[in-house]
Amino acid sequence: MSDIKLTKEKMLTFTGHEKVGTFKAGEKLTEFGEKQNAANEALAANINDLIKRVCALEDKQLRNEEVMRRIANELAEFKKELDRVRLSEKLNSGAIERLDRAVKLAEGDGK
């Protein structure tokens, strides 16, 4: 956030309706203009900082979304591989059982 903290005092550019003489009007107008410029600078600095923070948050969100997308893709690939391994295991278990029965039958130990 900006080093320029917005306070009521910094944003106060008009101090009242006191009677101002003709010769003092220019001085008061200059004072008001300087205060208004300072308030505008403080507001601009804070707005710029907010814009930077929002942009940084958006960038972070985009990076997080990309990471989550990669994780989701890897998880889907892992699930496919796990399903393949499970299927292979079932097929191999069935084949092993059949071979075991065939060996036992060939040995004459048929149950």
C-alpha positions as CSV (number, residue, x, y, z in Angstrom):
1,M,0.0,0.0,0.0
2,S,1.1,3.5,-0.5
3,D,3.3,5.3,2.1
4,I,0.8,8.2,1.8
5,K,-1.9,7.2,4.2
6,L,-5.2,8.9,3.5
7,T,-6.4,10.8,6.5
8,K,-9.2,13.3,7.0
9,E,-6.7,16.0,7.6
10,K,-4.9,15.3,4.3
11,M,-8.1,15.2,2.3
12,L,-9.4,18.4,3.9
13,T,-8.8,21.1,1.2
14,F,-11.4,23.7,2.2
15,T,-11.2,24.9,5.8
16,G,-14.3,27.2,6.0
17,H,-16.3,30.1,4.9
18,E,-14.4,32.9,6.8
19,K,-14.7,36.3,5.2
20,V,-11.7,36.9,3.0
21,G,-10.7,40.3,1.8
22,T,-10.0,41.1,-1.8
23,F,-6.2,41.1,-1.3
24,K,-6.3,37.7,0.6
25,A,-8.5,35.9,-2.0
26,G,-5.6,35.0,-4.3
27,E,-3.6,33.7,-1.3
28,K,-6.5,31.6,-0.1
29,L,-7.2,30.3,-3.6
30,T,-3.5,29.3,-3.9
31,E,-3.7,27.6,-0.5
32,F,-6.8,25.7,-1.5
33,G,-5.2,24.6,-4.8
34,E,-2.1,23.4,-3.1
35,K,-4.2,21.4,-0.6
36,Q,-6.3,20.0,-3.4
37,N,-3.2,19.0,-5.4
38,A,-1.7,17.2,-2.3
39,A,-5.1,15.4,-1.8
40,N,-5.2,14.4,-5.5
41,E,-1.6,13.1,-5.3
42,A,-2.4,11.0,-2.2
43,L,-5.5,9.6,-3.9
44,A,-3.6,8.8,-7.1
45,A,-0.8,7.1,-5.2
46,N,-3.3,4.9,-3.3
47,I,-5.3,4.1,-6.4
48,N,-2.1,3.1,-8.3
49,D,-1.1,0.9,-5.4
50,L,-4.6,-0.7,-5.4
51,I,-4.3,-1.3,-9.2
52,K,-0.9,-3.0,-8.6
53,R,-2.3,-5.1,-5.9
54,V,-5.3,-6.2,-8.0
55,C,-3.0,-7.0,-10.9
56,A,-0.7,-9.1,-8.6
57,L,-3.7,-10.9,-7.3
58,E,-5.0,-11.6,-10.8
59,D,-1.5,-12.9,-11.8
60,K,-1.4,-15.1,-8.7
61,Q,-4.9,-16.4,-9.5
62,L,-3.9,-17.2,-13.1
63,R,-0.8,-19.1,-11.8
64,N,-2.9,-21.0,-9.3
65,E,-5.4,-21.9,-12.0
66,E,-2.6,-23.2,-14.2
67,V,-1.1,-25.3,-11.4
68,M,-4.6,-26.7,-10.6
69,R,-5.1,-27.5,-14.3
70,R,-1.8,-29.4,-14.4
71,I,-2.6,-31.2,-11.2
72,A,-6.0,-32.2,-12.6
73,N,-4.4,-33.5,-15.8
74,E,-1.7,-35.5,-13.9
75,L,-4.4,-36.9,-11.6
76,A,-6.5,-38.0,-14.6
77,E,-3.4,-39.7,-16.1
78,F,-2.6,-41.3,-12.8
79,K,-6.2,-42.7,-12.6
80,K,-5.9,-44.1,-16.1
81,E,-2.6,-45.8,-15.2
82,L,-4.1,-47.1,-11.9
83,D,-7.1,-48.5,-13.8
84,R,-4.8,-50.2,-16.3
85,V,-2.7,-51.7,-13.5
86,R,-5.8,-53.0,-11.8
87,L,-7.1,-54.5,-15.0
88,S,-3.7,-56.1,-15.7
89,E,-3.6,-57.5,-12.1
90,K,-7.1,-59.0,-12.5
91,L,-6.2,-60.5,-15.8
92,N,-2.9,-61.8,-14.6
93,S,-4.5,-63.2,-11.4
94,G,-7.1,-65.1,-13.5
95,A,-4.3,-66.4,-15.8
96,I,-2.2,-67.5,-12.9
97,E,-5.1,-69.3,-11.3
98,R,-5.9,-71.1,-14.6
99,L,-2.2,-72.0,-15.1
100,D,-2.0,-73.3,-11.5
101,R,-5.1,-75.4,-12.1
102,A,-3.7,-76.7,-15.3
103,V,-0.4,-77.6,-13.7
104,K,-2.3,-79.4,-10.9
105,L,-4.4,-81.3,-13.4
106,A,-1.4,-82.2,-15.4
107,E,0.3,-83.6,-12.2
108,G,-2.8,-85.6,-11.5
109,D,-3.7,-83.6,-8.5
110,G,-7.0,-82.3,-9.9
111,K,-9.4,-80.9,-7.4
